[in-house]
C-alpha cells in the first residue's frame, strides 16, 4: 500500500521542478519510524550549502560515507509533531564507514546542530543551529 502511494505521488509530482527527489522506500525502520513523509531522498543536491559542506568535510576526513537519508519533504520529529531538519535540507542520516566513535567525536565538535545515534547503527547530524547529542532507542 505504501509503495503504491509513493508511486502515485511520484507520478503526480514528476513534472514539478521543486520536487527533485529520488523516490525510495527504506527498509531501515529507524529512518522512517514515526515520521510522516511523502518521499525520501539520499540525494546531496537537495541539501543546504552549509549541510553539504559539512558532509564534504566529513568525507574528506573519513572517506565516503553511506548516506541513507537527506531531504524528506514534510518530515516531522517522531512523537513531537515538530518539523524535522530533513524537511529543510539541513539533515543527513548515514551508516558510518570507519571508526564510529572518532566520527561521532568529530561531528560533535563540528556540526552546528544535533548529532544523534540510532540503535540500528546509523548516525544523524544536522545544521539546524541547536546543539543536542544523544541516542534514539528504536
N, C-alpha and C positions, 0 to 999 in steps of 0.2 A: 504494500500500500504506500509506504513512504517513498519507495523508488518511483512508483507511478506518479506521485505528487511532484517529486523533484523533476522528473522528465517533463511533466506538463508545465511546470514553472519555467524550466529551461527553454522549452519551445515558445512560451509566451513572451519571455524576456530576450530571446535570441537577437532580436533586431534593435534592442536598446543599447546604445553605446555605453551608458553608465554601468551596465552590468557585464563587466569584462572579467567574469569569474569562471573557474572551471567547476563543473557540477559533479561533485563527488560525494559518495556516502562513505563515512569512515567506520571501520569495524571496531576501533578503539572506543569503548564506552565512555572513557573519561573526556574525550574530545567533545562529544555532543550531549553528555549527561545533563539533563535539566535545562538545556539551552534551547530556546525557541529560535530556530533558524529556518530560512527558506533555502539557503545554499551555503556551501563552504568552499574554501579555496586554500591551496597551498602555494598560490602564485605570489611572487615577490613584488611584482609590478603594482599591485594594489596598495602596498604599504606606504606610509608617510615617509618622507625623506629621512627623518630622524630615526625611525624604526629600521628602515632599510640599511642605513649607515651603521647602526649598532649591530645588526645581523652580519653585515660585511666585516666589521671589525672582529666580531666573534669568530667568524670563519677564517679570517686571515691569521688569527692566533691559534685556533684549534682544528682547522681543516673543515671541509664541507660537512654540514650537519643535515640530518634527515628531517626536513621541515614537513610537518603533518597538517598544520592549520595556520592560516593567516587571517584573511578577511572573511567575516561572516556577517552579511547584512542582517540587521535586526536582532543580533545576538544579545542576550541578557545574561547576567550572572545568576547561576542557579540558586534558587531559594530567596533571592532578594528582589528580583524584577528590575534591578538597576541595569543600565546599558553596559555591555562589555566593551573593553577596549578593542576587541576584534571587530566590532561594528564600525570603528573609525579607522581601521588600517593601522592601529598602533600596538598590535599584539602578535606574538608568534608562539606557537607550540611546536616543539621539536623533540626527537629522540636524540640524546647526546651521543656523539661519536668521540671517544677519548675518555679521559679521566673525568668522570661526572662531578666529583667533589671540587676539582680545580675549576671546571667550567662554571659551576654554581658560585664559587667564591668570586670569580672574575665578573660574572653577571651582577652579583650583589654589589660589587664595587663600581660598576659601570652603567647599569641600567637606571634610567631616570623614571622608575616606576616599579611595579610589582615583579617579584620573582617567586614563582610557585612551582613546587614539585608535586607530582602525582604518583600514586601507588603503582600505576602501570609503568612508571619509569620515565615518562616524558616530562619536559620542563616547559613552563610558560614564562615568558617575560614580556613586559610592555613598556611603553614610553608615555604612560598616562600622567606622569607628574607626581603621583603619590608614591610613597615608599612603603612596601609591605613585602614580607618574605615569609613563606610558610609552606605547609603541605596540605593538600586535599586528600581525603581518605575515601575515595570512591572506588 
